[in-house]
């Protein structure tokens, strides 16, 4: 490329400078266009199709120009100039492809209107062919990458959204995958609880009046739907970093109403950054259905430093309730930073006040609980009555000294004993993000 550039500029320094200038400018422009427009409007596969089409077009134009230039015999002045500069004549030689298009403009090799029309038409045809070919090339590619050897022929995501923030996919059964891992399900039933929503309904067991609630992470909106319809909740603020979920939620009736619930305010931002920026906001309850503890950047929402920030945003007697994803390190970090704790399955409630489970108060709330006006439990049905008692029975495991780790609920003392010796997660050690196991 430098040889070709020097051939026209007669100056190596100018050629090198122009090469890097064009390369840097093109890269910066491409990043801007992709991040602001292409990835948002067309997704990753669409952006790749556009890039492939542009590359094909430019390459084809360069090839045609180079062929045209090779057929043109150099005049005497060109030969003299080439010999004086020590560079070969244009005639009979192919120009470097990246410079061929510029060479065409410089040398005027394509002067006729029909020739220019044919060139543009051919390039457009190649670009269209590349765009149409992108569909089959990307067909089920995300399904295969996610499931790998467990992929079943014919399986397709019901919805697939690609953007600069990542890829969100929804399976035919409503299971959500965010960034290539499980991220919830479009489901709100506690009678047929397929995504452990008992954890969301259990808030009423240990917090009698969570009036002002903050939820970090929206995902499918199932947790938001349950919490927003909690009879004690007056206002729910949701902070979500991935805006594509806002496009998915209206497509699922079980959670669609969350988008126009007057109790709910949704803000697109990073959760930790939002907490820093809103130092004046205080909450009775902060809920965080955290992603897996081993994922990149999970430490930002699990560390000692983050728990200190959370404490500053809680009202007196407030509770922080978050997903430990079955990590003993996450559990121990929590119970060393707060004096009182309650584990509900794989969720951990932390507070500076004593946490107790009021089973009868929980029963009254569950019986009166409604989602979009429909009772969570229809007590006229035997199935619902049986399930209600099963849910309430999870509180009976509290106080057991043996087998506490496998019990549905557990207080801080036994957590501290059985997790003793585990690592405390900090911003510096990054918790389990670097573990191989």
N, C-alpha and C positions, 0 to 999 in steps of 0.2 A: 504493500500500500504506500509506503514511504517512497519507493522507487517511482511509482506512478505519479505521486504528488509532486516529487522533485522534477519530474519530466515536464510538468506544466509550469511550476513556479520558478524553476531554476535556482531554488534556495532551500537547502535542507532544513534550516531552522524554521523557516516559514511553514514548510510542509509538516514538520513535527508539531508545531504549535497549532496549526489548523486541524490536524488529525485529532489531537487531544481536546481541542475546543469543541469540535463537532460531536465527538464521542461523549463528552461530559454533558453537553447541552441536550443531546438526544436522550441520554439516560435519565437526566433530571426531568425532562418533559414527559418521558414515558411513565416514570414513577408518579408524577402528578396526575396524569390522565387516568392511569390505572386505579390509583387509590381514591380519587375523587369521583370518577364516573364509571369506568369500565367494570371494575369489580362489583360495584354496587348495582349497576344496571344489568350486566350480562353474566356475572359470576366468573369463576375461574375458568371453566371450560369455554365460555363465550369469549373471554379475554384472550385465551390461548388461540382460539380460532381467528380472532382479529389479527393477532400478532403473526400467526402463520400465513394468513392471507396477505398481509403487508410485506412479509419477507418474500413470499412467492412473487408478488407483483414487482417489488424492487429488483429481485434477482432476475426475473424475466426481462424487464426493461434493460437491465445492465447487459444481459446476454445479447439481446437484439441490437443494442447500441454498439456493443463490441464487435458483433458480426458485421454491422454496417460499416463501422470504422475500418475493419480489416479489408473490406473490398475496395476502399477508396485509395487510389494511388497517391502517394505524397508528391507535392510539387517540388520544384528545385529549391525554393526558399526554405521549405520545411526540412529537406535533407541537409542543407547547409547548416541550419540551426541545430539539428540533431547531432551532426558530426562535431560541430563546435562545442556542444554541451557534453559530448561523450555519451549520448543516450541513443538507443536504436530508434529508427524511424517508425512512424505509426503504421504505415502500410504493411499489410501482411501479418501483423502481430495483434494478439488479443490484449485489450486494455484490462487492468485489474478491475474486477466486477464492482467493488465499492466506488471506484472512480469513473466507471464507464458512463453513468448517467450525467455526471458533471462534465465529462469529456464531450458528450453529445451536444450539450449546450455551448460549451467552449468552442468546439470545432465546427458546429453547425452541420453535423453529418445527416441529420434528418430534417430536411428542409421542406419537403412536399407535404401538403395538407393531407392527402390520402395516407401517406406513411405515418404521420402523427396519429391519425384516426385509427389506423390498424393497430398501432402500438398501444394506445389507450384502451381500445376495445379488447385486445388480447389480455392485457393486464387485468381489466375488470372481470373478464371471464374466469381467469385463474383465481382471482380473489373470491368470486362467488363459489367456485368449486371447492376452495379451501374451507369456506364457511359451512357449506352443506356437508362436507366430509367430517366436520368436527363432531356432529351428533353421534354417528356410529362409533367413532373413535373413543368417545367418552361414555358410551352406554354402559351402565352398571359399574363404572370404574370405582366409585366410592363404596358401593356395596361390597365389591371384591376386596378392596383395601381394608375395610372394617372387619369383615368376617374371615378373611383369609381362607384357611383350609376348611372352615365350617360354612362357607358360602354355598347356598343351594341354588341351583339353576332356576331362573325365572323370578327370583326374589328382587323386588324393586322398592325403593323408598317411595312413600306416598307423596312426600314433599322434600325438596332439596333446595336450600338457599345458600348461596356462596357470596361472600363479601370480603373486604379487607380484614374484617374481624375474625373470620374463620368460616367453617362450614357447619351448618345446622341441617340435620336430616331427621325425618320422621318415618318410622316404619309403618306398615299397614295396620298394626295393632295400636298405634298411637304412642309407641315408645320413641323417646327423643334421644338423639345422639348429637352432642355438641363437641366439636373439635375431635371427633373420632372416639368418644367414650360415652357411656350411658349418662344421660342428663335428665332423667325423669320420664313422666308419662302423662298424657292428657287423660286424667282419670281422677275423680273426686269422691268415689263411693267408699264409705267405711264398712258397709256390709260386705261387699266384695272387694276387699282391700288388696289390690295387686301391686301397689307401690309404697307400702308402709305409711299410709297417710295417718295411721293411728298417732304417729309422732306429732303431726300438726294439730289433731283434735285433742291431744293430751295437754296442750297449753292451759286449758281451763282447769286441769287437775292441780296445777301448782301456782297459777297466777290468777287471782280472783278478779282483777280489773285492769287488763292491759289496754288502756284507753288510747294512748299514742304509741304506734308500732312502726318500727323501721324494718324492712326486709331487704337484705343484700342478696340480689339474684332473683330473677323472675322465671327464667326457663319456660316450662310449659304453662305456667300460671296456675297449676293445680293447688299448690300451697297458698298462693295469693288468694285464690277463690275461697279456700277454707278459712283463712285468717280474716279476710275482709268481712265474711259473714258471721264471724264470732260475735255473739250478742253484746259482748262487753267492749268491742273495739269501736272507737269513734273515728279514727283516721289511720290509714296505712300508707306510708311512703315506701316506694319500691325503687331501688337503684339497680339498674341492669346495664352491663357493659356491651351486650350484644343486641343491637336494634332489630335484627331479623326476627326475634321472637315476637315482636309486636305485629309482624305480618302474619305469623302462624296462628296466634291465639284466636283471632276472630273466626277462623275456619273450624273451630271445635266447639260445639254448643255447650259442653260441660264447663268451659272456662271463658267463653266469649264475653259474658256480661262484665267481666272484670275491667274491660277496656272503657266502659262508661259508668262504672260504679262511682257515685259521688264521694264515697269514702276514700277512694284510691287516687294517689298521685304517683306517676311513673317518671323517673328521671334517668336519662342515659348517661352513665359515667362509670368510672372505676370506683368500687365500693370504698376502698381505703382512702382514695383521693377525695371522695365526696365527704367522708367523715372529717378529714382535715379542713376542708373548705367550709364546713357548716358547724363550726364550733359552738354556735348559739343554740343548736337543736338538741333537745333532750327527749328521751323516750322511756316509756314504762317497760317496753320489751323490744329487743333487737333479735331478729331471726335471720339465720344464715344457713341455707341448705348447701353447704360447701361442697365443692367438687372433691374428687379423690385426693387424699393427702400427699400422694406421690407425684401428682402432676406439677408441671412447671408453674412456678409463681404461687403455688398453694400456700407457701410459708407466709406470704403477705397477709393471709387471713387466718393464720393459726398461731403466730409467734407470740412470745411474751410481750413484745412491743405493741403488737396489734391489740392484745387483750387490755393493755394499759390505755390505749386510745378508746376502746369500747367502754371501759369503766367511766371515762370522762363524759361520755354521751348518754349515760344512764341516769335517770331520775333516782332519787332516794328509794331504795327497795326494788329498783329495776332488775330485770333478768336478761341475760344474754343466753340465747338458745341456738346451738349450732351443731352441724353434722361432723362427727369425728371420723367417719368412714372406718370405724372399727380399729382405729389406731391407738395403741396404748400410750404412745408418745403424746398424741393430741390430748388424750384424757388426763395424763399426768400434768401436762403443761397447764391445763385449765384448772385443775384442783389445787395446784400450787400457787396460783395467782388470785384465786377467790376463796374465801373461807367456807362457802356453802355451795354444794353441787348436787345435782340429781341427773342420773343417766336414764334416758328413755330409749330403749333399744340402742341404736348407735348415735343418738343425739345427746348432747350434754347441756344442761341448764346451769348457769353460774350466777351467783348473786352475793351481795354483801349482807343480805338478810337470810334468815333461816328458811329453807325451802321444805315445805311439807305437802303431801298429797291429800287433798280432801276428797275422798271417794264419793260421798253423797252430793257434794257440790258439783263434782264432775258429772255425776248421773243427771242432775237437774239440767245442766247445760246441754248435754248430749241429747236429752229428750226434747229440748226446745230448739235445737240447732236446725237451721234451714238453709239450703242453698238455692238461690233463685226462687224462694217461696216453697220449695219442696222439702219435707222433713227428711233429715238424714236417716232416722229410724222410723219406719212405719210400724208402730206397736200393735197394729191389728194383724200383723203377720208373725207367725211363729219363728221364721228364719231371722227376722230383725230382732225379736226379743232375745233369742239365743245369742245372737252376735253382740248385742249390747252387754250382756252379762260377761261374755268372753273378753270384751274390751276392758270392762271395769276390773276384771280379775287380774289384769296385768299389774295392778297396784298391790296385790296381795303378796308379791315377792319381796317387798321392801322390808328391811330389817333382818333378812336371812344372812347369817354369817358365812355359811358354806354355799358354794356354787353361785356366788353373787355375780361373777362375770358373765354367766350364761342366763341370768335372770332378766326379765324384761325391764325392770327398774332397779336402781341402785343408788345409794347415797354416797357422799364423798369419802367417808372413812374407809370403806372397803375398797374403793377405787385407789386410794393412796397406798393401801397395803399391797394389793395385788400388782400394781404398776410400779412399785418401788424399784429404783435402779434404771429405769428407762430414761432416755434422753429428753431434756427439756428443749422445746423448739424455740429458737431465736432467729432474728433476721440474719445473723451472721452464720449460724450453722446450717440454715435452710432446711432443717428438719429431715424428712425422708425423701426429699427431692432427688438426692444423689445416691440413694440406696439401690443396690441391684436386686435385692430380694423383695 
